[in-house]
Amino acid sequence: MASGRTALVASVLLSCIVVSSAFNITTMLNQFPSFSQMNQLLSSSGVANDINARKSITVLVVSNDVLNAFTASNPNVDTVKMADLLRYHVLLQFLGMDELKALPTSNYTSVTTLYQTTGRANNNDGFLNIYNLPSGFLIGPSVAGSSSNATVAANITHEAFEISVIQISSILTPVGFNSATGDLIQVLTKFNVYTMFISLLKESAVDSIFAGRQTGGGITVFAPTDSAFNSLASGSIQGLSVSDLKLLMQYHALTSYQPLSVLQNMVNSPVSTIASTIASGYLLNVSSAAKTVTLHTGVSVATIQETLYDATPTTMFGIDQVLLPSELFSKAALVPSPAEAPVPEAAPGPKEAKAPGAAPDAAPGPEKPAGSTASVVSMSVVVSAVALIASSCLAVLLRSWSEECNNSVLLERSVW
């Protein structure tokens, strides 16, 4: 029994040691007020959770004044792009100052960043090159096209072989970062799981309507994933008319900018969609519980899975189900009215069986009127037969008359 208790105590102590050895980037940076701005961004974007879930990494941080200058010069950076920018500053290997000094001086060292793991980096845009130069350490993009480079300023803190926090002189931006816009199709394309929604937006020309709302009163878009469309009953979308497909697509957007923080405070709140501006109804009921936002249509229920884009006046969320408005997909709307119901055709009668290999029945020709050619032919045949009989009878009568005449002549000669 004593040995069992000893083993239990040892197990608990080991668990405590394992838990206490896990790092927390937020707690670590709380000790350094000069990096509070970046610390706040890491937490609000969720990147801090990504960092804490990994081992053997390096976080590149910038001071508050550097980050404030960057955000001032890039005021329209959406939250998704900002999160990817922060991931670009997380190296997927432990690099303390000793490890940096040990890097080769003859060539650069390429390192993978957390941004590369998202699948949104083009080719090798999610890699960084580190140069071990006599003047210090230079870090920059691994591909041409970006002038973004930074130097290593100081080693802030580290936990051996787990996490290293290093200060750099400026923000590193991946190739194409400054050229990206708020084009919703471009944003959706980067995620690789909204191809069917993109296709239907283009097919219905609703993509241009959404683009117009971005410069107008604002818009909130709900984008179903490809798996959401694949889970629909066969033909449910394909059978829609052009106008109904347009209404369906416009039903996936609200008429104003509604960020996640606003949606999370709604409970059974009916809101207007862009489809509501075209036809009556088409309302969407929004409800939230434990920060999970659900969208109720009366036919389907969808849940917001992630924020794809958020920059005033536009926000876009990924959802797990297609929003099916009751105006288009209710059971009553799917049953045809009596006037529209097709008249059933009479069942064909049984056909006479034919021997194997028999020639198929000839196609029926057009119906012939009375007095047709067939009737005339039949009548001519009858007349010909009657004429033939009459001529035969006449021949018999003539032959009989001729014989009687000859007999009379012979009798007279015999008398004489």
Secondary structure, DSSP 8 states (H G I E B T S, - for coil): -HHHHHHHHHHHHHHHHHHHHS--HHHHHTT-GGGHHHHHHHHHHTHHHHHHT-SSEEEEE--HHHHHHHHHH-TT--HHHHHHHHHTTEESS---HHHHHTS-SSS-EEEEBGGGGGS-S-TTTTEEEEEEETTEEEEEESSSS----EEEEEEEEEETTTEEEEEESS----TTTTT----HHHHHHHHSS-HHHHHHHHHHTHHHHHHHHHTTT-EEEEEE-HHHHHTS-TTTTTT--HHHHHHHHHTTEESS---HHHHTT-SSEEEEBGGGGTSS--EEEEEEETTEEEEE-SS-EEEEEEEEEEETTEEEEEESS----HHHHSHHHHS--TTTS--------------TT------------TT-HHHHHHHHHHHHHHHHHHHHHHHHHHHHHHHHHHHHHHHHHHH-
